[in-house]
Amino acid sequence: MNIVETLRRGEYLVYLLILLLTSLLLALSLYMAFSRVYYLIQNIGGSPELLAASIYNVLSDVFLVVVFVELIDT
């Protein structure tokens, strides 16, 4: 067996593992974003400080989703 072929197979396995881990993290961040949106909807009538914190949390989770989508794209 050629060493180059073995290294290439190992490289493909590493890429597959990274893709799977990134997909798992994307799924978790999507869950977090949707749960924070639900929490934001519940806090619409609440205090302004709680509403501001909810909006900040939703935006940070949405940006996290965007980061993982871009990681998968690259």
N, C-alpha and C positions, 0 to 999 in steps of 0.2 A: 504494500500500500504506500502510496506517495504521501510524503509529509505535507505537501501543499494542499492536497485534497482533504486530509484530516483537519488541517487548520481552517480550511474553508467551511467544512461541515460544522466545526465548533463555532465559527463566526456566525453562521446561520442560526444555530441554536441560541446563541447569545442574543441575536436580533429578535428571535421569536420570544424569548423570555422577557426582553425589554418591552416588546409590543404587548404582551399579555399583562405585565405589571402596569403599564401605562393605561391600558384599557380598563383594568380593575379600578385604578385610581380615578379614571374618568367617570366610571359608573358611580363610585362613591361620592365624587364631587357633584354629579348631577342630582343624586339623592339629597345631598346637603343643600343644594340650591333650591330644589323644590320644597323641601321642608322649611327653609327660611322664608320663601315666598308665602307659604301658608301661614307661618308665624307673623309675617308682616301684615297680611290681610286681617288677621285676628287683632292686631294692635293698631289698626287705623284710627279707632276712636279713643285710643289711650293718650297718655301724656306725650308731649313733644319730644322729650328726651328718649323715651322708649321707642318712639317712632323713628327718630334719627338713628338710633343704634340698630334698629331692624333694617333700615334702608342700607346702612353701611355694611351690615352682614350679608345682605342679598347681593349687593354689588361685588363684594370681595369673593363670594362663592361663584358668581357668574364669571368673573375674570379668571378664577381658578379653572373653570370648565373650558374657557377659551385657551388657556395655557396648555391644558392636556390635549385638546383637539389639535393645536398646532404641533405639539410633540409627536402625536401620531402621524400627522401630515408629513413631518420631516423624516 
